[in-house]
Amino acid sequence: MTECVEVVVASPFDNGGYGAVEKTGIPIIECADYMETDPLGRAEWIKFLGLLTDKSERADSLFRETEANYLKYKTLADKVANRPKLMTELKYGATWYVSGGESYMARIFNDAGADYLFDYMTGTGGVPLSFEAVMDKAIHADIWLFTYNCEEEMTYLALRSDYTSYDQFDAFQNRCVYGCNTNYSLYYEEVPMHPDYILAELIAIFHPHLLSEHFFRYFTPLKE
């Protein structure tokens, strides 16, 4: 029988401190999966969790399945001739954060067959921009995606009420905006270990003829 050992799995931070958790005496194991910029590289950390839980065989099997699905969808999108121009996220306060061009999400957008408009920006995390900078680059974007957390579904009316100038974007005017409500969606819980899920979903949005029967798990088109 395998001995059960109690540990805390934590994301490492620059200051190296974990506050009250360190005082419990429970060993802390750092898991740096969030630092991966390759979607499959991040998903492969399930093998690490498999080792910790004595489930290596199951973890390896799950990763192989995820990898095969991801590469299958990527190959499908590699064939597209037209790549829609993509903008993402929302303004918070005076700042609009977009994923840097070297980030995990930028890689997925590219693999899904989109022309991510901020792909040129260096960095692997969120890049802070002004509203004006985003508008200058993305006013003519074909598709707009963002995540939000709210008890009610986002609508075009609510989006415009949040910030009137949102309606100046072509994606807003052409009704090509999709939101992911993380209040009930498992987007943050599933995507790190299943980038194949989000890749398929994005392909279905960007190129619906390729996956016409896709069941949407995360993003839905905004209603009026």
Z-matrix of the N, CA and C atoms (Angstrom, degrees):
N
C 1 1.462
C 2 1.531 1 109.10
N 3 1.337 2 115.63 1 133.75
C 4 1.456 3 120.70 2 -179.98
C 5 1.526 4 110.58 3 -74.40
N 6 1.314 5 115.49 4 132.95
C 7 1.454 6 119.75 5 178.94
C 8 1.519 7 110.70 6 -71.31
N 9 1.324 8 117.11 7 135.64
C 10 1.462 9 122.41 8 179.07
C 11 1.531 10 108.95 9 -88.79
N 12 1.328 11 115.89 10 123.35
C 13 1.458 12 121.75 11 -179.84
C 14 1.525 13 108.25 12 -119.39
N 15 1.312 14 117.13 13 132.67
C 16 1.456 15 121.89 14 -179.49
C 17 1.519 16 110.47 15 -89.46
N 18 1.351 17 116.33 16 126.42
C 19 1.465 18 121.47 17 177.67
C 20 1.524 19 108.63 18 -138.81
N 21 1.320 20 114.99 19 162.57
C 22 1.462 21 121.89 20 172.88
C 23 1.520 22 107.71 21 -112.07
N 24 1.337 23 116.92 22 124.56
C 25 1.462 24 121.92 23 176.46
C 26 1.524 25 107.25 24 -95.97
N 27 1.330 26 116.70 25 121.19
C 28 1.462 27 120.82 26 -174.62
C 29 1.519 28 111.16 27 -133.71
N 30 1.330 29 115.59 28 152.50
C 31 1.461 30 121.35 29 174.12
C 32 1.521 31 108.81 30 -80.10
N 33 1.331 32 118.70 31 132.10
C 34 1.462 33 120.65 32 -178.20
C 35 1.527 34 112.03 33 -71.14
N 36 1.322 35 115.88 34 146.02
C 37 1.454 36 121.72 35 177.97
C 38 1.526 37 108.73 36 -124.55
N 39 1.333 38 114.93 37 157.35
C 40 1.463 39 120.08 38 -177.17
C 41 1.520 40 112.68 39 -58.75
N 42 1.335 41 116.52 40 -36.20
C 43 1.465 42 117.62 41 -176.67
C 44 1.520 43 112.70 42 -80.38
N 45 1.329 44 116.16 43 -10.18
C 46 1.460 45 120.28 44 174.10
C 47 1.504 46 115.73 45 71.66
N 48 1.326 47 119.38 46 6.51
C 49 1.455 48 121.16 47 -178.00
C 50 1.514 49 113.14 48 -104.53
N 51 1.330 50 116.14 49 148.11
C 52 1.463 51 121.00 50 179.49
C 53 1.518 52 111.76 51 -126.51
N 54 1.313 53 116.26 52 19.66
C 55 1.448 54 121.21 53 172.60
C 56 1.511 55 114.24 54 58.17
N 57 1.334 56 115.29 55 -133.88
C 58 1.456 57 122.01 56 -174.40
C 59 1.522 58 113.08 57 -63.57
N 60 1.328 59 116.82 58 -25.44
C 61 1.469 60 119.91 59 -179.24
C 62 1.527 61 110.64 60 -60.46
N 63 1.333 62 116.32 61 -35.81
C 64 1.461 63 120.09 62 -178.46
C 65 1.525 64 111.93 63 -65.33
N 66 1.328 65 116.32 64 -26.69
C 67 1.456 66 120.33 65 -177.31
C 68 1.522 67 113.42 66 -78.59
N 69 1.335 68 117.15 67 -10.84
C 70 1.466 69 119.92 68 -178.44
C 71 1.519 70 111.99 69 -75.14
N 72 1.332 71 115.97 70 -20.36
C 73 1.458 72 119.02 71 -176.99
C 74 1.509 73 113.28 72 84.52
N 75 1.328 74 117.79 73 -2.77
C 76 1.468 75 121.61 74 178.45
C 77 1.524 76 108.53 75 -78.51
N 78 1.327 77 118.07 76 130.51
C 79 1.470 78 120.41 77 179.64
C 80 1.528 79 111.61 78 -57.52
N 81 1.328 80 115.35 79 139.42
C 82 1.467 81 121.64 80 178.45
C 83 1.526 82 108.37 81 -108.84
N 84 1.315 83 115.68 82 125.00
C 85 1.461 84 121.45 83 177.33
C 86 1.526 85 108.14 84 -111.18
N 87 1.315 86 116.25 85 122.73
C 88 1.453 87 120.28 86 -177.78
C 89 1.532 88 111.00 87 -82.27
N 90 1.334 89 114.67 88 134.07
C 91 1.461 90 121.99 89 179.87
C 92 1.518 91 107.85 90 -122.23
N 93 1.317 92 117.29 91 111.36
C 94 1.468 93 121.57 92 -173.25
C 95 1.524 94 112.36 93 -101.54
N 96 1.324 95 117.17 94 33.24
C 97 1.461 96 120.13 95 -177.87
C 98 1.526 97 112.58 96 -60.63
N 99 1.335 98 117.20 97 -33.02
C 100 1.461 99 120.90 98 -176.15
C 101 1.526 100 112.41 99 -68.25
N 102 1.324 101 117.76 100 -13.47
C 103 1.453 102 121.46 101 -179.83
C 104 1.530 103 112.63 102 -85.36
N 105 1.321 104 116.83 103 -9.13
C 106 1.459 105 120.92 104 179.97
C 107 1.530 106 110.06 105 -70.00
N 108 1.309 107 117.13 106 138.90
C 109 1.464 108 121.43 107 176.66
C 110 1.522 109 112.20 108 -103.32
N 111 1.314 110 116.66 109 -9.49
C 112 1.465 111 121.33 110 176.21
C 113 1.526 112 108.46 111 -98.51
N 114 1.341 113 118.51 112 125.23
C 115 1.465 114 120.37 113 -177.35
C 116 1.530 115 113.76 114 -55.26
N 117 1.319 116 117.21 115 -42.32
C 118 1.458 117 119.41 116 179.49
C 119 1.526 118 111.11 117 -74.10
N 120 1.320 119 116.90 118 -29.84
C 121 1.462 120 119.80 119 175.06
C 122 1.511 121 111.27 120 -62.95
N 123 1.306 122 115.86 121 -37.99
C 124 1.464 123 120.09 122 178.34
C 125 1.529 124 110.15 123 -70.31
N 126 1.316 125 116.31 124 -44.66
C 127 1.467 126 119.99 125 -179.31
C 128 1.527 127 111.84 126 -62.57
N 129 1.334 128 116.32 127 -28.79
C 130 1.462 129 120.41 128 -177.14
C 131 1.524 130 112.43 129 -66.16
N 132 1.329 131 116.60 130 -14.68
C 133 1.468 132 119.36 131 177.47
C 134 1.530 133 111.91 132 -65.42
N 135 1.318 134 116.96 133 -9.34
C 136 1.463 135 118.23 134 175.24
C 137 1.527 136 109.83 135 -63.81
N 138 1.325 137 116.33 136 -26.07
C 139 1.473 138 119.62 137 176.65
C 140 1.531 139 110.29 138 -65.44
N 141 1.303 140 116.53 139 -37.33
C 142 1.464 141 121.69 140 176.86
C 143 1.527 142 110.23 141 -61.53
N 144 1.328 143 115.38 142 -44.63
C 145 1.468 144 119.69 143 178.25
C 146 1.524 145 110.73 144 -66.54
N 147 1.327 146 115.68 145 -33.52
C 148 1.457 147 119.58 146 176.89
C 149 1.515 148 111.98 147 -62.70
N 150 1.325 149 116.34 148 -39.42
C 151 1.460 150 120.57 149 177.58
C 152 1.530 151 111.10 150 -64.49
N 153 1.327 152 115.99 151 -40.71
C 154 1.465 153 120.09 152 -178.57
C 155 1.527 154 112.49 153 -67.02
N 156 1.316 155 116.01 154 -31.02
C 157 1.470 156 120.20 155 -174.80
C 158 1.520 157 113.23 156 -105.29
N 159 1.337 158 116.21 157 9.24
C 160 1.455 159 121.06 158 -178.90
C 161 1.528 160 111.30 159 59.88
N 162 1.331 161 115.62 160 38.21
C 163 1.463 162 121.90 161 179.48
C 164 1.525 163 110.46 162 -127.78
N 165 1.323 164 115.88 163 39.50
C 166 1.459 165 119.89 164 -174.23
C 167 1.531 166 112.90 165 -60.25
N 168 1.305 167 115.80 166 -42.64
C 169 1.469 168 119.00 167 -177.94
C 170 1.523 169 110.95 168 -62.52
N 171 1.326 170 116.31 169 -43.36
C 172 1.458 171 120.71 170 178.88
C 173 1.526 172 110.82 171 -66.83
N 174 1.321 173 117.48 172 -42.03
C 175 1.463 174 121.81 173 179.96
C 176 1.527 175 110.89 174 -63.35
N 177 1.333 176 116.71 175 -43.05
C 178 1.460 177 120.67 176 178.66
C 179 1.524 178 110.76 177 -62.03
N 180 1.314 179 116.41 178 -40.71
C 181 1.460 180 121.05 179 179.62
C 182 1.519 181 111.50 180 -64.72
N 183 1.325 182 116.64 181 -42.55
C 184 1.461 183 120.56 182 179.41
C 185 1.524 184 111.32 183 -64.76
N 186 1.336 185 115.95 184 -40.10
C 187 1.465 186 118.03 185 179.31
C 188 1.524 187 111.03 186 -66.85
N 189 1.328 188 117.96 187 -42.83
C 190 1.464 189 120.11 188 179.62
C 191 1.524 190 111.00 189 -59.41
N 192 1.325 191 116.20 190 -39.20
C 193 1.463 192 120.32 191 178.61
C 194 1.528 193 110.86 192 -66.11
N 195 1.333 194 116.65 193 -43.82
C 196 1.465 195 121.36 194 178.32
C 197 1.519 196 110.80 195 -62.56
N 198 1.330 197 115.88 196 -44.84
C 199 1.460 198 120.78 197 -179.81
C 200 1.525 199 111.09 198 -61.29
N 201 1.326 200 117.43 199 -45.83
C 202 1.463 201 121.45 200 -179.24
C 203 1.528 202 110.82 201 -61.89
N 204 1.326 203 116.77 202 -42.71
C 205 1.461 204 120.47 203 179.85
C 206 1.525 205 111.11 204 -66.37
N 207 1.331 206 116.73 205 -42.86
C 208 1.463 207 120.46 206 -179.07
C 209 1.534 208 110.46 207 -61.16
N 210 1.306 209 116.39 208 -48.29
C 211 1.461 210 120.35 209 -178.29
C 212 1.523 211 111.69 210 -65.72
N 213 1.324 212 116.46 211 -33.02
C 214 1.466 213 120.45 212 177.04
C 215 1.530 214 110.22 213 -64.25
N 216 1.333 215 116.15 214 -46.74
C 217 1.464 216 119.41 215 179.89
C 218 1.525 217 111.46 216 -67.85
N 219 1.328 218 116.72 217 -39.28
C 220 1.458 219 120.46 218 179.16
C 221 1.526 220 110.71 219 -60.88
N 222 1.319 221 116.77 220 -43.72
C 223 1.465 222 121.33 221 178.43
C 224 1.521 223 110.71 222 -60.80
N 225 1.325 224 116.35 223 -37.56
C 226 1.457 225 121.43 224 178.33
C 227 1.522 226 110.33 225 -62.25
N 228 1.333 227 116.74 226 -45.29
C 229 1.468 228 120.87 227 -177.83
C 230 1.529 229 112.41 228 -75.37
N 231 1.311 230 117.51 229 -23.59
C 232 1.469 231 120.84 230 179.70
C 233 1.526 232 111.74 231 -60.27
N 234 1.328 233 117.02 232 -21.08
C 235 1.463 234 121.58 233 -174.56
C 236 1.521 235 113.41 234 -86.27
N 237 1.327 236 117.91 235 -8.33
C 238 1.470 237 119.39 236 -174.25
C 239 1.522 238 110.87 237 -70.33
N 240 1.317 239 114.46 238 144.82
C 241 1.463 240 120.40 239 178.94
C 242 1.522 241 111.46 240 -93.69
N 243 1.310 242 116.08 241 -36.46
C 244 1.465 243 121.11 242 -178.41
C 245 1.521 244 110.48 243 -107.57
N 246 1.325 245 116.23 244 125.50
C 247 1.454 246 121.40 245 -178.80
C 248 1.537 247 108.74 246 -112.70
N 249 1.331 248 118.22 247 112.45
C 250 1.466 249 119.99 248 -178.38
C 251 1.520 250 112.04 249 -63.94
N 252 1.322 251 115.76 250 143.87
C 253 1.466 252 121.42 251 178.03
C 254 1.526 253 108.50 252 -76.04
N 255 1.342 254 115.44 253 127.48
C 256 1.460 255 121.59 254 -172.12
C 257 1.515 256 112.90 255 -115.89
N 258 1.344 257 116.68 256 133.06
C 259 1.459 258 123.09 257 169.04
C 260 1.533 259 107.84 258 -119.02
N 261 1.331 260 116.52 259 157.09
C 262 1.463 261 119.32 260 -175.35
C 263 1.531 262 112.16 261 -140.63
N 264 1.313 263 114.06 262 160.29
C 265 1.465 264 126.34 263 171.50
C 266 1.533 265 114.30 264 65.65
N 267 1.327 266 115.36 265 -173.79
C 268 1.457 267 123.20 266 -173.70
C 269 1.527 268 110.65 267 -131.59
N 270 1.308 269 114.79 268 168.28
C 271 1.465 270 121.17 269 176.09
C 272 1.528 271 109.17 270 -84.88
N 273 1.332 272 117.23 271 133.90
C 274 1.462 273 122.52 272 174.12
C 275 1.521 274 108.25 273 -122.54
N 276 1.323 275 115.31 274 114.62
C 277 1.450 276 118.26 275 -173.31
C 278 1.521 277 109.00 276 65.90
N 279 1.313 278 116.34 277 -128.13
C 280 1.462 279 120.47 278 179.59
C 281 1.523 280 112.50 279 -95.23
N 282 1.340 281 116.79 280 2.63
C 283 1.466 282 120.10 281 -171.17
C 284 1.522 283 111.99 282 -122.00
N 285 1.317 284 114.43 283 141.27
C 286 1.461 285 122.50 284 176.24
C 287 1.531 286 106.33 285 -119.46
N 288 1.320 287 116.33 286 112.73
C 289 1.460 288 120.34 287 -179.42
C 290 1.527 289 110.24 288 -91.53
N 291 1.336 290 116.17 289 130.20
C 292 1.455 291 121.46 290 174.85
C 293 1.532 292 108.23 291 -121.72
N 294 1.306 293 116.42 292 153.68
C 295 1.466 294 120.72 293 178.35
C 296 1.522 295 109.61 294 -70.47
N 297 1.338 296 116.07 295 131.69
C 298 1.460 297 120.38 296 177.28
C 299 1.514 298 111.45 297 -62.98
N 300 1.310 299 116.27 298 156.60
C 301 1.461 300 121.46 299 -176.55
C 302 1.512 301 114.84 300 -65.88
N 303 1.341 302 117.47 301 -15.76
C 304 1.465 303 120.96 302 178.63
C 305 1.527 304 111.30 303 -101.62
N 306 1.309 305 116.65 304 13.22
C 307 1.459 306 121.05 305 -174.20
C 308 1.519 307 113.12 306 -86.13
N 309 1.309 308 112.37 307 166.21
C 310 1.462 309 122.80 308 176.07
C 311 1.533 310 111.18 309 -55.66
N 312 1.340 311 117.37 310 -47.49
C 313 1.455 312 120.48 311 -176.97
C 314 1.522 313 112.04 312 -71.53
N 315 1.323 314 117.97 313 -36.16
C 316 1.459 315 120.28 314 177.29
C 317 1.524 316 110.22 315 -60.54
N 318 1.314 317 116.31 316 -37.93
C 319 1.465 318 121.43 317 178.03
C 320 1.533 319 110.36 318 -63.54
N 321 1.322 320 116.65 319 -42.81
C 322 1.465 321 120.26 320 179.86
C 323 1.529 322 110.91 321 -67.30
N 324 1.334 323 117.37 322 -40.97
C 325 1.461 324 120.09 323 177.78
C 326 1.523 325 110.19 324 -58.14
N 327 1.318 326 115.95 325 -44.06
C 328 1.455 327 120.90 326 179.80
C 329 1.528 328 111.15 327 -64.77
N 330 1.324 329 116.58 328 -44.04
C 331 1.470 330 120.64 329 -179.86
C 332 1.523 331 111.85 330 -65.53
N 333 1.342 332 116.54 331 -24.09
C 334 1.462 333 120.79 332 179.86
C 335 1.526 334 112.31 333 -86.06
N 336 1.315 335 116.72 334 -0.82
C 337 1.463 336 120.01 335 175.91
C 338 1.511 337 115.04 336 87.68
N 339 1.338 338 117.21 337 32.96
C 340 1.463 339 121.45 338 177.41
C 341 1.523 340 110.78 339 -111.16
N 342 1.298 341 115.20 340 155.66
C 343 1.458 342 122.10 341 171.38
C 344 1.525 343 106.36 342 -97.84
N 345 1.323 344 116.18 343 89.48
C 346 1.450 345 121.25 344 -177.41
C 347 1.523 346 108.56 345 -71.01
N 348 1.317 347 117.11 346 118.36
C 349 1.456 348 121.84 347 -169.15
C 350 1.524 349 114.64 348 -69.89
N 351 1.337 350 117.05 349 -14.15
C 352 1.465 351 119.46 350 179.11
C 353 1.526 352 111.61 351 -112.66
N 354 1.314 353 114.63 352 22.20
C 355 1.452 354 120.80 353 179.57
C 356 1.531 355 112.34 354 -64.13
N 357 1.316 356 116.41 355 -23.51
C 358 1.465 357 121.39 356 -177.74
C 359 1.530 358 112.90 357 -75.60
N 360 1.319 359 117.33 358 -13.90
C 361 1.466 360 120.41 359 -175.49
C 362 1.523 361 110.72 360 -81.90
N 363 1.315 362 116.59 361 131.09
C 364 1.456 363 120.26 362 179.84
C 365 1.526 364 109.99 363 -73.16
N 366 1.319 365 115.58 364 157.70
C 367 1.453 366 120.48 365 177.61
C 368 1.512 367 112.22 366 117.50
N 369 1.322 368 114.70 367 149.92
C 370 1.460 369 120.62 368 -179.34
C 371 1.526 370 112.89 369 -104.00
N 372 1.331 371 116.84 370 -6.33
C 373 1.457 372 120.77 371 -179.33
C 374 1.515 373 111.18 372 -114.98
N 375 1.337 374 115.68 373 -157.97
C 376 1.450 375 120.34 374 178.39
C 377 1.512 376 111.19 375 -77.05
N 378 1.317 377 116.30 376 135.87
C 379 1.467 378 122.24 377 179.37
C 380 1.530 379 108.06 378 -107.96
N 381 1.341 380 118.48 379 121.58
C 382 1.468 381 120.71 380 -178.78
C 383 1.526 382 111.86 381 -78.44
N 384 1.334 383 115.53 382 130.04
C 385 1.454 384 121.34 383 178.48
C 386 1.531 385 109.32 384 -132.86
N 387 1.296 386 116.36 385 160.66
C 388 1.453 387 120.87 386 173.20
C 389 1.525 388 108.62 387 -83.02
N 390 1.322 389 116.10 388 161.68
C 391 1.460 390 119.71 389 176.36
C 392 1.525 391 110.22 390 -57.73
N 393 1.314 392 116.26 391 -41.69
C 394 1.459 393 121.00 392 -177.68
C 395 1.531 394 111.76 393 -62.10
N 396 1.338 395 116.69 394 -38.09
C 397 1.461 396 120.33 395 179.70
C 398 1.522 397 110.80 396 -67.16
N 399 1.334 398 116.00 397 -39.50
C 400 1.464 399 119.80 398 178.41
C 401 1.525 400 110.19 399 -67.24
N 402 1.316 401 116.72 400 -43.95
C 403 1.461 402 119.99 401 179.63
C 404 1.526 403 111.54 402 -61.64
N 405 1.306 404 116.33 403 -41.51
C 406 1.463 405 120.24 404 -179.03
C 407 1.524 406 111.28 405 -59.63
N 408 1.326 407 116.12 406 -36.91
C 409 1.465 408 120.30 407 -177.00
C 410 1.528 409 112.56 408 -89.67
N 411 1.324 410 117.11 409 -34.30
C 412 1.468 411 119.18 410 -167.04
C 413 1.525 412 115.07 411 -118.32
N 414 1.314 413 119.09 412 10.97
C 415 1.456 414 119.50 413 -177.35
C 416 1.528 415 112.06 414 -59.07
N 417 1.329 416 116.94 415 -29.58
C 418 1.461 417 120.45 416 -179.28
C 419 1.533 418 112.75 417 -102.92
N 420 1.318 419 117.29 418 21.17
C 421 1.471 420 120.48 419 177.71
C 422 1.523 421 109.91 420 -60.87
N 423 1.331 422 115.34 421 145.71
C 424 1.468 423 120.63 422 179.09
C 425 1.521 424 111.92 423 -80.42
N 426 1.339 425 116.27 424 -36.67
C 427 1.463 426 121.69 425 -174.57
C 428 1.520 427 109.19 426 -134.83
N 429 1.318 428 115.08 427 143.83
C 430 1.467 429 122.16 428 179.81
C 431 1.519 430 108.07 429 -127.85
N 432 1.327 431 115.88 430 123.77
C 433 1.456 432 122.54 431 177.70
C 434 1.519 433 110.11 432 -118.90
N 435 1.324 434 116.80 433 141.70
C 436 1.462 435 118.58 434 172.38
C 437 1.525 436 110.19 435 -155.24
N 438 1.322 437 114.97 436 155.91
C 439 1.463 438 121.49 437 173.05
C 440 1.520 439 108.25 438 -103.20
N 441 1.316 440 116.25 439 151.74
C 442 1.459 441 121.28 440 177.93
C 443 1.517 442 108.42 441 -155.80
N 444 1.310 443 116.22 442 165.39
C 445 1.460 444 120.78 443 178.59
C 446 1.518 445 108.88 444 -130.08
N 447 1.326 446 115.63 445 112.42
C 448 1.448 447 120.58 446 -175.05
C 449 1.524 448 109.50 447 -156.81
N 450 1.321 449 117.37 448 147.62
C 451 1.460 450 120.31 449 178.96
C 452 1.526 451 111.81 450 -68.31
N 453 1.323 452 116.74 451 -28.59
C 454 1.451 453 120.84 452 179.51
C 455 1.530 454 110.09 453 -109.98
N 456 1.334 455 115.45 454 155.06
C 457 1.458 456 120.52 455 179.96
C 458 1.534 457 111.05 456 -69.20
N 459 1.311 458 115.79 457 139.49
C 460 1.454 459 121.01 458 176.07
C 461 1.527 460 109.79 459 -69.05
N 462 1.316 461 116.80 460 141.13
C 463 1.459 462 123.47 461 176.52
C 464 1.525 463 108.99 462 -127.29
N 465 1.326 464 115.83 463 169.18
C 466 1.467 465 118.81 464 176.17
C 467 1.527 466 110.80 465 -63.27
N 468 1.320 467 116.36 466 -37.56
C 469 1.459 468 119.92 467 178.70
C 470 1.523 469 111.23 468 -63.66
N 471 1.342 470 116.09 469 -44.10
C 472 1.465 471 120.26 470 179.61
C 473 1.522 472 111.12 471 -67.03
N 474 1.314 473 116.70 472 -38.86
C 475 1.466 474 120.69 473 179.97
C 476 1.527 475 110.06 474 -63.30
N 477 1.310 476 116.16 475 -44.09
C 478 1.461 477 119.77 476 179.42
C 479 1.528 478 110.86 477 -68.00
N 480 1.331 479 116.78 478 -33.29
C 481 1.461 480 120.33 479 178.28
C 482 1.520 481 111.19 480 -67.23
N 483 1.353 482 116.56 481 -32.93
C 484 1.454 483 120.43 482 178.30
C 485 1.528 484 111.24 483 -65.87
N 486 1.328 485 115.28 484 -39.48
C 487 1.467 486 119.29 485 179.26
C 488 1.521 487 107.68 486 -159.13
N 489 1.308 488 116.11 487 110.29
C 490 1.469 489 121.92 488 -171.58
C 491 1.526 490 113.14 489 -55.35
N 492 1.309 491 117.43 490 -37.83
C 493 1.470 492 120.88 491 -174.29
C 494 1.525 493 113.91 492 -70.69
N 495 1.334 494 117.37 493 -8.35
C 496 1.456 495 118.77 494 174.40
C 497 1.530 496 110.96 495 -57.00
N 498 1.338 497 116.71 496 -30.42
C 499 1.462 498 119.38 497 -174.99
C 500 1.521 499 113.67 498 -72.46
N 501 1.338 500 116.70 499 -1.06
C 502 1.461 501 119.70 500 178.28
C 503 1.533 502 112.52 501 -83.28
N 504 1.339 503 116.72 502 -16.03
C 505 1.457 504 119.53 503 -179.57
C 506 1.529 505 110.80 504 -75.50
N 507 1.316 506 115.68 505 140.82
C 508 1.462 507 120.10 506 178.89
C 509 1.522 508 111.99 507 -57.80
N 510 1.333 509 116.88 508 -38.72
C 511 1.463 510 120.42 509 -178.61
C 512 1.525 511 111.18 510 -61.69
N 513 1.317 512 116.30 511 -35.59
C 514 1.468 513 120.77 512 175.99
C 515 1.530 514 109.76 513 -68.57
N 516 1.302 515 116.92 514 -50.24
C 517 1.459 516 121.45 515 -176.94
C 518 1.530 517 111.87 516 -63.66
N 519 1.338 518 116.76 517 -33.46
C 520 1.463 519 121.31 518 -178.80
C 521 1.518 520 113.05 519 -91.28
N 522 1.341 521 115.96 520 4.06
C 523 1.465 522 122.73 521 178.28
C 524 1.533 523 111.65 522 56.99
N 525 1.333 524 114.08 523 52.81
C 526 1.468 525 121.71 524 176.99
C 527 1.525 526 109.78 525 -123.25
N 528 1.329 527 116.20 526 48.49
C 529 1.455 528 122.52 527 179.99
C 530 1.519 529 108.90 528 -113.62
N 531 1.337 530 115.93 529 134.07
C 532 1.458 531 122.31 530 -179.15
C 533 1.519 532 109.25 531 -125.95
N 534 1.325 533 116.63 532 134.34
C 535 1.457 534 121.20 533 178.92
C 536 1.513 535 112.24 534 -119.61
N 537 1.312 536 115.45 535 148.92
C 538 1.465 537 122.33 536 175.67
C 539 1.519 538 107.20 537 -119.03
N 540 1.322 539 116.82 538 111.47
C 541 1.457 540 121.83 539 -178.03
C 542 1.525 541 109.22 540 -87.17
N 543 1.323 542 116.54 541 103.17
C 544 1.462 543 120.59 542 -177.23
C 545 1.523 544 112.67 543 -77.40
N 546 1.323 545 116.65 544 2.67
C 547 1.461 546 120.29 545 174.94
C 548 1.528 547 110.53 546 -66.04
N 549 1.328 548 115.99 547 -30.63
C 550 1.466 549 119.98 548 178.38
C 551 1.528 550 113.13 549 -131.56
N 552 1.311 551 117.13 550 -18.22
C 553 1.459 552 120.16 551 178.35
C 554 1.530 553 110.14 552 -74.11
N 555 1.317 554 116.84 553 147.67
C 556 1.470 555 121.91 554 178.05
C 557 1.538 556 111.10 555 -94.66
N 558 1.311 557 115.83 556 31.57
C 559 1.463 558 121.89 557 -177.49
C 560 1.524 559 112.29 558 -53.49
N 561 1.324 560 117.66 559 -53.75
C 562 1.465 561 120.61 560 -176.18
C 563 1.521 562 111.90 561 -71.91
N 564 1.325 563 116.92 562 -27.94
C 565 1.467 564 120.03 563 -178.93
C 566 1.526 565 112.11 564 -78.64
N 567 1.333 566 117.59 565 -35.55
C 568 1.466 567 120.91 566 -172.65
C 569 1.517 568 114.75 567 -94.73
N 570 1.324 569 116.78 568 -40.67
C 571 1.469 570 120.37 569 -170.33
C 572 1.534 571 114.27 570 -58.54
N 573 1.352 572 120.07 571 -41.28
C 574 1.467 573 117.82 572 -179.45
C 575 1.532 574 114.30 573 -56.63
N 576 1.323 575 116.98 574 -39.11
C 577 1.459 576 120.44 575 -179.62
C 578 1.528 577 112.45 576 -93.17
N 579 1.340 578 116.80 577 -14.00
C 580 1.465 579 120.86 578 -178.96
C 581 1.523 580 110.77 579 -132.33
N 582 1.334 581 118.13 580 66.13
C 583 1.462 582 119.44 581 176.78
C 584 1.525 583 111.98 582 -63.38
N 585 1.329 584 117.10 583 -18.92
C 586 1.463 585 120.30 584 176.49
C 587 1.521 586 111.39 585 -64.09
N 588 1.343 587 117.21 586 -32.77
C 589 1.458 588 120.70 587 178.41
C 590 1.523 589 111.35 588 -62.75
N 591 1.326 590 116.01 589 -50.60
C 592 1.460 591 119.31 590 -176.50
C 593 1.527 592 110.92 591 -73.02
N 594 1.321 593 117.59 592 -32.66
C 595 1.468 594 119.75 593 178.04
C 596 1.524 595 110.14 594 -62.15
N 597 1.331 596 116.99 595 -46.41
C 598 1.464 597 120.60 596 178.49
C 599 1.526 598 110.59 597 -60.67
N 600 1.330 599 116.23 598 -41.30
C 601 1.458 600 120.57 599 -178.87
C 602 1.520 601 111.38 600 -64.23
N 603 1.310 602 117.16 601 -43.24
C 604 1.458 603 120.39 602 -179.65
C 605 1.524 604 111.34 603 -67.05
N 606 1.314 605 117.03 604 -39.00
C 607 1.471 606 120.05 605 176.47
C 608 1.522 607 110.05 606 -61.10
N 609 1.340 608 116.36 607 -40.45
C 610 1.466 609 120.38 608 179.63
C 611 1.527 610 111.62 609 -64.81
N 612 1.340 611 116.90 610 -29.13
C 613 1.465 612 121.15 611 176.76
C 614 1.522 613 111.28 612 -79.89
N 615 1.321 614 116.64 613 -47.48
C 616 1.459 615 121.40 614 -175.99
C 617 1.534 616 112.56 615 -74.07
N 618 1.330 617 115.26 616 -36.80
C 619 1.466 618 121.19 617 -175.28
C 620 1.530 619 109.75 618 -137.64
N 621 1.325 620 117.43 619 69.64
C 622 1.466 621 121.09 620 -172.45
C 623 1.524 622 114.97 621 -56.89
N 624 1.322 623 117.73 622 -25.19
C 625 1.469 624 119.29 623 179.44
C 626 1.528 625 112.27 624 -67.90
N 627 1.332 626 116.72 625 -19.89
C 628 1.466 627 119.69 626 -178.90
C 629 1.523 628 112.49 627 -80.51
N 630 1.337 629 116.67 628 -32.56
C 631 1.469 630 121.35 629 -179.29
C 632 1.533 631 108.48 630 -136.29
N 633 1.306 632 115.88 631 65.50
C 634 1.460 633 121.52 632 -172.68
C 635 1.522 634 113.60 633 -67.75
N 636 1.330 635 118.26 634 -20.74
C 637 1.453 636 120.99 635 -177.74
C 638 1.534 637 111.98 636 -107.72
N 639 1.311 638 116.60 637 20.15
C 640 1.462 639 120.53 638 -178.38
C 641 1.526 640 111.30 639 -64.65
N 642 1.325 641 116.48 640 137.22
C 643 1.461 642 122.09 641 174.13
C 644 1.524 643 108.11 642 -92.17
N 645 1.327 644 117.12 643 119.51
C 646 1.462 645 121.17 644 -174.82
C 647 1.523 646 110.86 645 -80.30
N 648 1.326 647 114.64 646 123.95
C 649 1.460 648 122.26 647 -178.68
C 650 1.522 649 112.74 648 -97.84
N 651 1.336 650 116.64 649 -28.62
C 652 1.459 651 120.03 650 -169.26
C 653 1.534 652 113.42 651 -123.48
N 654 1.326 653 116.99 652 -59.18
C 655 1.456 654 121.11 653 -172.97
C 656 1.532 655 112.01 654 -94.67
N 657 1.323 656 114.94 655 142.38
C 658 1.458 657 121.30 656 174.68
C 659 1.526 658 108.57 657 -134.52
N 660 1.325 659 117.93 658 146.59
C 661 1.475 660 119.45 659 176.84
C 662 1.516 661 109.98 660 -66.66
N 663 1.312 662 116.20 661 139.60
C 664 1.454 663 120.29 662 178.19
C 665 1.521 664 111.17 663 -64.38
N 666 1.316 665 116.24 664 143.94
C 667 1.462 666 121.38 665 174.01
C 668 1.522 667 108.59 666 -96.82
N 669 1.300 668 114.43 667 166.85
C 670 1.472 669 118.89 668 -177.83
C 671 1.522 670 111.81 669 -64.82
